[in-house]
Amino acid sequence: METEQVKCLIIGSGPAGYTAAIYAGRANLSPVLYAGLQPGGQLTTTTDVENFPGYPAGIGGPELMEDLRKQAERFGADIRYGVATAADLGSSPYKITIDDAKVVEAQTVIIATGATAKYLGLDDEKKYAGMGVSACATCDGFFYRKKVVAVVGGGDTACEEASYLAGLASKVYLIVRKPFLRASKVMQQRIFNNPKIEVLFEHNAVGLYGENGVEGVHLVKRKGQPDEQRYDLPIDGFFLAIGHRPNSDIFKAWLDTDEVGYLLTEPGTPRTKVPGVFAAGDVADPHYRQAITAAASGCMAAIEAERYLLSR
């Protein structure tokens, strides 16, 4: 199998990966970045980004990522298409297999593989992607001011999203599959005390409808029960809040993760338990999952990589 030696390998091409490449390039680390399955990351599926500093009129997600990629290339980052399929972090240089065909031996590795939002698996979720379907209330809630939205989920994340959206929308339906909420008691009270939020227990969303975007959701109440009911609920936005899956599988044998799979780092740093291996962006962030926080952690990871190389 072909091998290659590099100083700094960056895996992933969202805001964390590209920002790490910008900083590593300016530090003369000659970074090599593999873009992964979704070049540009989750933001390439977002139409308008209005909360990234420096764009007062907003910017398209794909356009923002293209700008970051060009900036990284300007400072010498070698950006390639390819997916990391295996990892050996047992000793330096660390070995990352790309597309099961090539091994990159790296003195430092920045893992910026992101996290993938969980979806229900409905065809309509893809059909209406960017047209009323979202997996991030903080990112897209602004577009639903004074409109009617639905949030799917029954845990803390779903309740947080519903509460956030209630500050913008005229009405929020919380679609919960079970007859109870899994969220903490404090979060439940917040939901039940908010007059804008209506909880639909024992409901399943089975489809969406609309001409040029989401206009409503097909619901089933008490699915499979003798008193099953099917009806349509008019809404303008459909938010998924059933969790994220961090893209960390190939690193789990070498690095610590939480119970969901998010990579654990030293508090306040991108350092993992393996010297010279850093984690940035959503793969290590179960809390914020914003482009700006991902970019910041990519900056931190590149600075740490530079310091690590200087200290050897």
C-alpha positions as CSV (number, residue, x, y, z in Angstrom):
1,M,0.0,0.0,0.0
2,E,1.3,3.5,-0.9
3,T,2.6,5.6,2.0
4,E,3.3,9.3,2.4
5,Q,4.8,11.3,5.3
6,V,3.4,14.6,6.3
7,K,3.9,17.0,9.2
8,C,0.2,17.9,9.8
9,L,-2.7,15.9,8.6
10,I,-6.2,17.3,9.0
11,I,-9.2,15.0,8.6
12,G,-12.4,16.8,7.7
13,S,-13.4,19.9,5.8
14,G,-16.0,21.8,7.8
15,P,-15.3,25.1,9.6
16,A,-13.0,23.3,12.0
17,G,-10.9,21.6,9.4
18,Y,-10.6,24.5,7.1
19,T,-9.7,26.9,9.9
20,A,-7.1,24.5,11.2
21,A,-5.7,24.4,7.6
22,I,-5.5,28.2,7.5
23,Y,-3.6,28.4,10.7
24,A,-1.4,25.4,10.0
25,G,-0.6,26.8,6.6
26,R,0.4,30.2,7.9
27,A,2.7,28.4,10.4
28,N,4.5,26.6,7.6
29,L,3.3,23.2,8.6
30,S,2.4,22.2,5.0
31,P,-0.9,20.8,6.1
32,V,-2.6,18.1,4.1
33,L,-6.4,18.0,4.5
34,Y,-8.7,15.2,3.4
35,A,-12.2,16.5,2.8
36,G,-14.2,13.4,3.7
37,L,-17.6,12.2,2.6
38,Q,-19.1,15.7,2.6
39,P,-16.6,18.3,1.5
40,G,-17.4,21.5,3.3
41,G,-19.2,19.7,6.1
42,Q,-22.8,20.2,7.3
43,L,-22.9,23.9,6.3
44,T,-23.0,22.9,2.6
45,T,-26.6,21.7,3.3
46,T,-27.6,25.1,4.8
47,T,-28.9,27.7,2.5
48,D,-28.4,30.9,4.5
49,V,-25.9,31.5,7.4
50,E,-26.8,34.7,9.2
51,N,-24.9,34.2,12.5
52,F,-21.3,33.9,11.2
53,P,-19.4,37.1,12.1
54,G,-18.3,39.3,9.2
55,Y,-21.3,38.8,6.9
56,P,-23.9,41.4,7.8
57,A,-26.2,40.4,5.0
58,G,-25.7,36.7,5.6
59,I,-24.0,34.2,3.3
60,G,-24.9,30.9,1.7
61,G,-23.5,27.9,3.5
62,P,-21.7,26.4,0.4
63,E,-20.4,29.9,-0.4
64,L,-19.0,30.3,3.1
65,M,-17.2,27.0,3.0
66,E,-15.8,27.7,-0.5
67,D,-14.4,31.0,0.9
68,L,-12.7,29.1,3.8
69,R,-11.3,26.5,1.4
70,K,-9.8,29.1,-0.9
71,Q,-8.3,30.9,2.2
72,A,-6.7,27.6,3.4
73,E,-5.3,27.0,-0.1
74,R,-3.9,30.5,-0.3
75,F,-1.7,29.6,2.7
76,G,-0.5,26.4,1.2
77,A,-2.9,23.8,2.5
78,D,-3.0,20.7,0.3
79,I,-6.7,19.9,0.1
80,R,-7.7,16.5,-1.3
81,Y,-10.8,14.4,-1.8
82,G,-10.7,11.2,0.2
83,V,-12.1,9.5,3.3
84,A,-10.2,8.3,6.3
85,T,-11.1,4.6,6.6
86,A,-8.8,3.4,9.4
87,A,-6.4,4.8,12.0
88,D,-3.4,3.6,14.0
89,L,-2.6,6.1,16.7
90,G,-0.4,3.6,18.7
91,S,2.9,5.4,18.0
92,S,4.3,8.4,16.2
93,P,4.2,8.9,13.2
94,Y,0.4,8.2,13.3
95,K,-1.0,6.2,10.4
96,I,-4.2,7.1,8.8
97,T,-5.6,5.0,5.9
98,I,-7.3,6.9,3.1
99,D,-10.0,5.2,1.0
100,D,-8.5,1.8,2.0
101,A,-5.8,2.5,-0.5
102,K,-3.1,4.7,0.9
103,V,-1.5,5.3,4.3
104,V,-0.6,8.8,5.4
105,E,2.1,8.8,8.2
106,A,1.6,12.1,10.1
107,Q,3.6,13.7,12.9
108,T,0.4,15.5,14.0
109,V,-3.2,14.7,13.3
110,I,-6.2,17.1,13.7
111,I,-9.5,15.2,13.7
112,A,-12.3,17.4,12.4
113,T,-14.7,14.8,11.1
114,G,-17.8,16.4,12.5
115,A,-21.1,14.9,13.6
116,T,-24.1,13.8,11.6
117,A,-27.6,14.8,12.7
118,K,-29.9,11.9,13.1
119,Y,-33.0,11.9,10.9
120,L,-36.2,9.9,11.0
121,G,-35.4,8.3,7.6
122,L,-38.3,9.8,5.7
123,D,-37.9,10.4,2.0
124,D,-39.5,13.8,2.6
125,E,-36.7,14.9,4.9
126,K,-34.4,14.8,1.9
127,K,-37.0,16.3,-0.5
128,Y,-37.4,19.4,1.7
129,A,-33.8,19.7,2.9
130,G,-33.2,23.5,3.1
131,M,-36.9,24.1,2.3
132,G,-38.4,23.7,5.8
133,V,-36.5,20.8,7.2
134,S,-33.6,21.6,9.7
135,A,-31.6,19.8,12.4
136,C,-30.4,23.0,14.0
137,A,-32.8,25.5,15.6
138,T,-30.0,27.9,16.5
139,C,-28.9,28.0,12.9
140,D,-32.3,28.3,11.2
141,G,-34.8,29.4,13.8
142,F,-34.5,33.1,12.7
143,F,-36.2,32.2,9.4
144,Y,-39.4,31.1,11.2
145,R,-40.2,34.3,13.2
146,K,-44.0,34.4,13.8
147,K,-44.5,31.1,11.9
148,V,-45.6,27.7,13.1
149,V,-43.0,25.0,13.5
150,A,-42.7,21.4,14.8
151,V,-39.8,19.9,16.7
152,V,-39.3,16.1,16.8
153,G,-37.9,14.6,20.0
154,G,-38.4,14.1,23.7
155,G,-35.1,14.7,25.3
156,D,-33.2,17.7,26.6
157,T,-32.0,18.7,23.2
158,A,-35.6,18.7,21.8
159,C,-36.9,20.7,24.7
160,E,-34.0,23.2,24.4
161,E,-34.8,23.6,20.7
162,A,-38.5,24.0,21.3
163,S,-37.9,26.6,24.0
164,Y,-35.5,28.5,21.7
165,L,-37.9,28.4,18.8
166,A,-40.8,29.5,21.0
167,G,-38.9,32.8,21.4
168,L,-39.2,33.3,17.6
169,A,-42.2,31.4,16.3
170,S,-45.9,32.0,16.9
171,K,-46.5,28.3,17.8
172,V,-44.3,25.3,18.4
173,Y,-45.5,21.7,18.4
174,L,-43.2,19.2,20.1
175,I,-43.8,15.8,18.5
176,V,-43.0,13.0,21.0
177,R,-43.1,9.3,20.1
178,K,-43.5,8.2,23.7
179,P,-46.2,9.1,26.3
180,F,-43.6,11.0,28.3
181,L,-40.6,13.3,28.0
182,R,-37.1,12.0,28.6
183,A,-35.8,15.5,29.4
184,S,-34.8,16.6,32.9
185,K,-37.5,17.8,35.2
186,V,-36.4,21.5,34.9
187,M,-36.5,21.3,31.1
188,Q,-39.9,19.6,31.2
189,Q,-41.3,22.4,33.4
190,R,-40.0,25.0,31.0
191,I,-41.9,23.2,28.2
192,F,-45.2,22.8,30.0
193,N,-45.1,26.4,31.3
194,N,-44.6,27.9,27.9
195,P,-48.0,28.8,26.3
196,K,-46.5,28.8,22.8
197,I,-45.5,25.1,23.1
198,E,-47.9,22.2,22.6
199,V,-46.7,18.7,23.3
200,L,-48.1,16.0,21.1
201,F,-47.4,12.8,23.0
202,E,-47.6,9.3,21.3
203,H,-47.2,10.9,17.9
204,N,-45.1,9.8,14.9
205,A,-44.3,12.0,12.0
206,V,-44.6,9.8,8.9
207,G,-44.3,12.4,6.1
208,L,-44.3,16.0,5.0
209,Y,-46.2,17.9,2.4
210,G,-46.0,21.2,0.5
211,E,-45.6,22.7,-2.9
212,N,-42.4,24.8,-2.7
213,G,-41.4,23.9,0.8
214,V,-42.8,22.4,4.0
215,E,-46.5,23.3,4.5
216,G,-47.4,20.5,6.9
217,V,-46.6,17.1,8.5
218,H,-48.5,13.8,8.3
219,L,-49.0,12.5,11.8
220,V,-50.0,9.2,13.3
221,K,-51.3,9.2,16.9
222,R,-50.9,6.0,18.9
223,K,-49.4,4.2,15.9
224,G,-50.4,0.5,15.8
225,Q,-53.0,0.8,18.5
226,P,-56.7,0.1,18.1
227,D,-57.5,3.8,18.5
228,E,-54.8,4.9,16.0
229,Q,-55.5,8.3,14.4
230,R,-54.0,9.8,11.2
231,Y,-54.2,13.5,10.5
232,D,-52.3,16.4,8.9
233,L,-50.9,19.3,10.8
234,P,-50.1,22.6,9.0
235,I,-46.6,23.9,9.8
236,D,-43.9,26.0,8.2
237,G,-40.8,24.4,9.6
238,F,-39.9,20.9,10.7
239,F,-36.9,20.6,13.2
240,L,-35.2,17.3,14.0
241,A,-33.9,17.1,17.6
242,I,-33.3,13.4,18.0
243,G,-29.5,13.7,18.5
244,H,-26.3,13.7,16.5
245,R,-23.9,10.9,15.8
246,P,-20.2,12.0,16.0
247,N,-18.1,10.6,13.1
248,S,-15.5,9.1,15.4
249,D,-15.7,5.3,14.9
250,I,-12.2,4.7,13.5
251,F,-10.6,6.5,16.4
252,K,-12.4,4.8,19.3
253,A,-9.8,2.1,19.8
254,W,-7.2,4.8,20.5
255,L,-9.0,7.8,22.0
256,D,-11.5,8.3,24.8
257,T,-15.1,9.1,24.0
258,D,-18.3,9.8,25.9
259,E,-21.2,7.4,25.8
260,V,-22.5,8.8,22.5
261,G,-19.1,8.8,20.8
262,Y,-17.9,12.4,21.1
263,L,-14.1,12.5,21.4
264,L,-12.9,13.7,24.8
265,T,-10.3,16.3,25.1
266,E,-8.5,18.0,27.9
267,P,-10.9,20.7,29.2
268,G,-10.4,24.0,27.4
269,T,-8.1,22.5,24.8
270,P,-8.3,20.3,21.7
271,R,-5.7,17.9,23.1
272,T,-6.7,14.2,23.2
273,K,-4.9,11.6,25.4
274,V,-2.5,10.9,22.5
275,P,0.2,13.5,22.2
276,G,0.1,15.2,18.8
277,V,-3.4,14.2,18.1
278,F,-6.1,16.9,18.4
279,A,-9.9,17.0,18.0
280,A,-11.7,20.0,16.7
281,G,-15.3,20.9,15.8
282,D,-18.5,18.9,16.2
283,V,-16.7,15.5,16.6
284,A,-15.7,16.8,20.1
285,D,-18.5,19.2,20.8
286,P,-21.9,17.8,22.0
287,H,-23.0,21.2,23.4
288,Y,-22.7,24.1,20.9
289,R,-22.3,22.7,17.3
290,Q,-21.9,26.1,15.7
291,A,-19.8,27.1,12.8
292,I,-18.0,29.8,14.8
293,T,-17.2,27.5,17.7
294,A,-16.0,24.8,15.3
295,A,-13.7,27.4,13.6
296,A,-12.4,28.5,16.9
297,S,-11.5,25.0,18.0
298,G,-9.8,24.4,14.6
299,C,-7.6,27.5,15.3
300,M,-6.7,26.1,18.7
301,A,-5.9,22.6,17.3
302,A,-3.5,24.1,14.7
303,I,-1.7,26.3,17.3
304,E,-1.4,23.2,19.5
305,A,0.0,21.2,16.6
306,E,2.6,23.8,15.9
307,R,3.6,23.9,19.6
308,Y,3.8,20.1,19.7
309,L,6.1,20.0,16.7
310,L,8.3,22.8,18.1
311,S,8.7,20.9,21.4
312,R,9.9,17.7,19.9
